Amino acid sequence: MEQDNKGNNKIKRLTLKRVHEGLMVGIKSDGTKYSVRDDRNRFFFPEEWIKFYNKLRESKKPIFDILINTGARIEEALNIKPKNFDWEKNRLTLRVTKLKASKGERVGKPRTFTISSQFARKMRKHINDNKIMDDELMFKITKQAVYQMMRRALKNAEIKDDWNFGLHNIRKTHGNYLKALEIDSGEICYRLGHDLNTFIKHYGSPNIFDRKDKIVMIKILGDVYGFR
């Protein structure tokens, strides 16, 4: 049961129908569609990410560069402004972050972390090419529009279980890559805005990746944390 936007009437989830192994879809009483996945922890293997990324239009790649390089939630990423970058020290501050009311927060806590020099160059190019002012949003686009871009690229890349991916799975991909590359769990949790229990529960084993996978991960993430 969910409330509608006005907080008045209750919106019911109606009958679910299985459309793929691991995926069910349904319609709410207000007519909107929703889906339920059996596995919400799917992430991109490195070669899958390369295939997916190469199917994106060049002009659409920067928002996905942010997601894979920072592990930010889409709502956090869409609130980034040029002034949030420290270009001299290759750092980024997420100013608008998830509010954790259950932990007594009244506002989300900003997070500042290091970024790769390669990612920093891509962001500066995006800013310069689009003449984005220091206090403007980097991306004037909706979450749904980004999701639709992702759906098209997944289809074109022929990812076998493309229906298993949402924008949040890019965040899981970032965390799993850092874990596989032996970054300290506390550092990964800070970067993602997670507690350790959540990280342990939702992020996979680093032992499923081989040496070739890790080489491609470093190609994707660049020299953040001194990767070579």
C-alpha positions in Angstrom: 0.0 0.0 0.0 1.3 3.5 -0.9 0.0 7.0 -0.6 -0.6 9.1 -3.7 1.3 12.4 -4.2 -1.2 14.3 -2.1 -0.9 11.9 0.8 -4.7 11.3 0.8 -5.9 8.1 -1.0 -4.2 4.8 -0.7 -2.8 3.3 -3.9 -3.0 -0.5 -4.1 -0.7 -2.8 -6.0 -2.8 -5.1 -8.1 -2.1 -8.6 -9.5 1.4 -9.4 -10.5 2.3 -11.3 -13.7 5.6 -13.0 -14.3 7.1 -11.9 -17.6 10.6 -13.2 -17.3 12.4 -15.6 -15.0 13.1 -13.4 -12.0 10.8 -10.5 -13.0 7.1 -9.8 -12.3 5.1 -6.7 -13.4 1.9 -5.3 -12.2 -0.4 -2.2 -12.4 -1.3 -0.1 -9.4 -4.8 1.1 -8.8 -3.9 4.5 -10.1 -2.9 3.0 -13.5 0.9 3.2 -13.1 3.0 0.2 -13.8 5.5 -1.3 -11.4 7.9 -4.2 -11.4 9.4 -6.6 -8.8 12.7 -8.3 -9.4 13.7 -11.5 -7.6 17.4 -10.4 -7.7 18.0 -6.7 -7.0 21.8 -7.1 -6.7 22.6 -7.6 -10.4 25.6 -5.5 -11.5 27.6 -5.1 -14.7 30.5 -7.4 -15.3 33.3 -5.2 -16.7 32.9 -6.4 -20.3 29.1 -5.9 -20.1 29.6 -2.3 -18.9 31.9 -1.6 -21.9 29.3 -3.0 -24.3 26.5 -1.0 -22.7 28.5 2.2 -22.5 29.5 2.0 -26.2 25.8 1.9 -27.2 25.1 5.3 -25.5 25.1 8.4 -27.6 28.2 10.5 -27.0 26.1 13.4 -25.7 24.4 11.1 -23.2 27.5 9.4 -21.8 28.5 12.1 -19.1 25.6 11.3 -16.7 26.6 7.6 -16.9 30.2 8.6 -16.4 29.1 10.2 -13.1 27.1 7.2 -12.0 29.8 4.6 -12.6 32.7 6.7 -11.3 31.0 7.9 -8.1 28.4 5.3 -7.1 26.0 8.2 -6.5 22.3 7.6 -6.4 20.6 9.1 -9.5 19.0 11.8 -7.3 22.4 12.8 -6.0 24.0 12.8 -9.4 21.3 15.0 -10.9 22.0 17.6 -8.2 25.7 18.0 -9.0 26.9 21.4 -10.0 30.4 22.4 -11.4 31.2 24.2 -8.2 31.0 20.9 -6.4 34.2 19.8 -8.0 37.7 20.6 -6.6 39.7 20.4 -9.9 43.1 20.9 -8.3 42.7 18.0 -5.9 40.4 15.8 -8.0 37.6 15.7 -5.5 33.8 15.8 -5.7 31.3 16.8 -3.0 27.8 15.5 -3.2 25.8 18.2 -1.5 22.3 16.8 -2.0 22.3 13.3 -0.5 19.7 10.7 0.7 18.0 11.7 4.0 18.2 8.9 6.5 15.3 9.7 8.8 15.5 6.4 10.6 18.9 7.6 11.9 17.6 10.9 13.1 18.9 12.9 10.1 16.9 16.1 9.2 19.0 16.7 6.1 21.3 14.4 4.0 24.9 14.5 4.9 27.3 15.8 2.2 30.0 13.3 1.0 33.4 14.4 -0.4 35.6 11.8 -2.1 38.4 11.5 -4.6 37.8 11.1 -8.3 40.0 9.9 -11.1 41.9 12.4 -13.4 40.3 10.8 -16.4 36.7 11.3 -15.0 37.6 14.9 -14.0 38.7 15.7 -17.6 35.4 14.3 -19.0 33.4 16.4 -16.6 35.3 19.6 -17.4 34.8 18.9 -21.1 31.1 18.4 -20.5 30.9 21.7 -18.6 32.9 23.6 -21.2 31.1 22.1 -24.2 27.7 23.0 -22.7 28.7 26.3 -21.2 27.4 25.3 -17.8 27.8 28.0 -15.2 29.4 27.2 -11.8 26.1 27.3 -9.9 24.0 25.5 -12.6 23.0 21.9 -12.5 25.2 19.7 -14.7 22.3 17.9 -16.1 18.8 19.4 -16.8 17.1 16.0 -17.2 14.8 13.8 -15.3 15.5 10.5 -13.6 12.9 8.8 -15.9 14.7 10.2 -19.0 18.1 8.8 -17.8 16.4 5.4 -17.2 14.9 5.4 -20.7 18.4 6.1 -22.1 19.7 3.1 -20.1 16.9 0.8 -21.3 17.7 1.6 -25.0 21.4 1.0 -24.6 20.9 -2.2 -22.7 18.7 -3.5 -25.5 21.2 -2.4 -28.2 24.1 -4.0 -26.2 22.1 -7.3 -26.1 22.6 -7.7 -22.4 20.8 -11.0 -21.9 18.8 -10.1 -18.8 18.5 -6.4 -19.5 15.2 -6.3 -17.6 17.2 -7.0 -14.5 18.9 -3.6 -14.5 17.8 -0.2 -13.1 19.9 2.9 -12.5 20.6 1.7 -8.9 22.5 -1.3 -10.4 25.2 1.1 -11.7 25.7 2.1 -8.1 26.1 -1.6 -7.1 28.5 -2.0 -10.0 30.7 0.8 -8.7 30.8 -0.7 -5.2 31.6 -4.2 -6.4 34.5 -3.0 -8.6 36.0 -1.1 -5.6 35.6 -4.2 -3.4 37.2 -6.4 -6.1 40.1 -4.0 -6.3 40.6 -4.3 -2.5 39.6 -0.8 -1.4 38.8 -0.7 2.3 35.2 -1.5 3.1 34.9 1.6 5.3 36.0 3.8 2.5 33.6 2.2 0.1 30.7 2.6 2.6 31.6 6.3 3.0 31.7 6.8 -0.7 28.3 5.2 -1.2 26.7 6.6 1.9 26.0 3.1 3.3 26.5 1.5 6.7 28.7 -1.6 6.8 25.8 -4.1 7.3 24.0 -2.8 4.2 27.3 -3.1 2.2 27.9 -6.7 3.3 24.3 -7.7 2.6 24.0 -6.2 -0.9 27.5 -6.3 -2.5 28.9 -9.5 -3.9 32.1 -11.5 -3.5 35.3 -10.1 -5.1 36.4 -13.6 -5.9 34.1 -13.9 -8.8 36.3 -11.6 -10.9 39.5 -12.7 -12.6 42.6 -10.7 -13.5 41.2 -9.7 -16.9 38.1 -8.4 -15.2 40.1 -6.3 -12.8 42.2 -4.8 -15.7 39.0 -3.7 -17.4 37.6 -2.3 -14.1 40.7 -0.1 -13.8 40.2 1.0 -17.4 36.6 2.0 -16.4 37.4 3.7 -13.1 40.8 5.3 -14.1 43.4 6.3 -11.6 41.2 6.9 -8.6 42.9 5.4 -5.5 46.1 5.2 -7.5 44.9 2.3 -9.8 47.3 1.6 -12.6 
